[in-house]
Amino acid sequence: MIKLRRANPFDKFQLGLRQLIEEPMVQRMADNDKIVTRYMDDKEFRSARP
């Protein structure tokens, strides 16, 4: 992150930072969608107890 900032003007750094933040967020949304869909569709999964 520090290297990214030092190597780029601030506007370019912001674009790189946005990408670093957004990619894991989009992946997390996809993972959450999978677990929610499974929970809603799979009665056995939904009734599992820890």
C-alpha positions in Angstrom: 0.0 0.0 0.0 2.8 2.4 0.9 4.6 1.5 -2.3 1.5 2.1 -4.3 1.1 5.6 -2.8 4.7 6.6 -3.2 4.8 5.4 -6.8 1.7 7.2 -8.0 0.1 10.6 -7.9 -2.8 10.8 -5.4 -5.5 10.4 -8.0 -3.9 7.2 -9.3 -3.4 6.0 -5.8 -7.1 6.4 -5.1 -8.0 4.3 -8.1 -5.6 1.5 -6.9 -6.9 1.7 -3.4 -10.5 1.6 -4.6 -9.7 -1.6 -6.5 -8.0 -3.1 -3.4 -11.1 -2.5 -1.4 -13.8 -3.3 -3.9 -12.5 -6.7 -5.1 -12.7 -8.4 -1.7 -16.1 -6.7 -1.0 -17.6 -8.0 -4.2 -16.2 -11.5 -3.4 -17.7 -11.3 0.0 -21.1 -10.4 -1.4 -20.9 -13.4 -3.8 -20.0 -15.7 -0.9 -22.8 -14.3 1.2 -25.2 -14.8 -1.6 -24.2 -18.5 -1.8 -24.7 -19.1 1.9 -28.1 -17.3 2.0 -29.3 -19.2 -1.1 -28.3 -22.5 0.5 -29.9 -21.5 3.8 -33.2 -20.7 2.0 -33.2 -23.7 -0.3 -31.8 -26.5 1.9 -34.1 -27.4 4.8 -31.5 -29.8 6.4 -28.8 -27.1 6.3 -31.2 -24.5 7.8 -32.1 -26.8 10.7 -28.5 -27.7 11.5 -27.4 -26.8 15.1 -23.9 -25.9 16.2 
